[in-house]
Amino acid sequence: MAGNKTLTMIKPMAVKKGFIGPILAKITEGGFKIVAMKYAKLTLEQAQKFYEVHKERPFYDELTAFMSSGPIVAAILEKENAVEAYRNYIGATDPAKAAPGTIRALYGTNLGMNAVHGSDSDENATIESDFFFSQLERF
């Protein structure tokens, strides 16, 4: 059975370009409820830990350097079948290939700077949410 929570991060380039408000508005317009949220800056070590699952992938070093290059906004989102619903809603990883009107198409810069992160499974949504938020920070 699919879970009802997922984690997103508004990535450093989208934050730098001033897209926090528009992205959060788009998220809530899509029927997602924000149940936890914080503004933070990951160290390189924290970004490496968060993306550890990708450690052997060729993009790992570039991704972790980017994700530690500036502040991010992390949020836990709630909606029925949240992981699949959110991944469909944000669009393809490459903004150039993302469907028109999706978050990545609207606010992404390129494949490496695609505006937002979205959990890829219910299990990873739990792991990623626990990385950023204690139970006291969830509503």
N, C-alpha and C positions, 0 to 999 in steps of 0.2 A: 504494500500500500504506500502510495506517495505521501511524503510529508508536507507540512504546510508552512515551512520556514526555509529561507535561503539567505545567503549572505551576499551583499554587494559591496564594492568599494568604488568610489569615484576616484579615478586615478590622477596622478600629479599633473599631467598636462591639461586635463579638463578642469581641475581646480585652478590652475594658473590662468586659464583662459576665462575664468569667471562663470563656469557652467554649473556650479553647485545648485543654485536655485532652480534653473530650468530643468536640470536632471531630476531633482527631487520632486518637482511639480509633475514631470512626465511619469515618474514612478507611481505617485499617488493617483494620477489620472488613469493609470492602468489597473487600478483596483488593489494595489499592494498597500498594506498597512505597515508603517515603520514602527517596530516594537523595540528597537535599540538603535542608537546612533552616536557616533563620536568623530571628532576632527582630530587627526593625529599625524605624526611624521614617523615613518618607519626608519629604523637604522638599517644598514645593509644586512647586518646579522639577522634582524627580525624579518626582513623581506626574504632572506635565504631560508629561514625556518618556515615561513608561511608557504613558500613555493617549493619546499623540499621535494614534493612529489614529482617535480619536473627537473630535478637536479641533473639527470643524465641527458636531458634534451638540449639541443644546440642553442636554443634561445634563452636558457636559464640565466646566464651571466648578464645579458642585456636586459632581461626582464627585471631581475633583482636590483640592478643599478638604477633602472628607470623608476621602479616602485619606491626606492629610497631617496629619490632626487628632490622630493618636495612633499608637501602635506597631501593627505588623502582624507576622504570621508568614508568611514565604514558604517554599514547599517545592516541590521537583521530585518528582513521583510517577511510578512505573513500574507499568505493567500492559499487557497486550495491548490494542491499540486504545484507548490511554489517554485521548485527548482526548474521544472520543465517550462512552466508558464513564464518565468523571468528570462530564461535563456532564449525563448522564442521572442519575447518582448524587446530584448536588447539588440537582437540581430547577430549576424555573423561576426566572427572575431575581426575580420578585415572590414573596416568601415566602407571600403569601395565595393564590397560584395554584400553588405548588409541591406536588407529591404528598406525602401524609402519609409521614413517616419519612425524607424527604430532608433533607440538611443545611440547606438554606435554609428549609425548612418548620419544622424544629426550632429553629434558632438565628438566623434572620434577623429583623430588626426591621421593615423595610419595603422597598419597591422600591429606594430609594437606599442602604439599609444592609442588604444581603442576606447578610451573614455571610461569604461566601467568593467569591473570584474563581476562574474556571476558564478556561484557554486555549480559544479557539474554533476553532483549526486547528492542524495539525502545524507549519506554518510559524511561527505566532505562539507556539506552545509553545517552539520553539527560540529565537526572539527574546527572549521574556519570561524564559526560563531564563538566557540569557546576560546579561540586564540585572542579575540578582541574584547569579549564581554563576559563579566561575571554574571551570576544569576541576579544580583542586586541591580544591575544596569538594564534589565529587560522588563518590558511592561506589556 
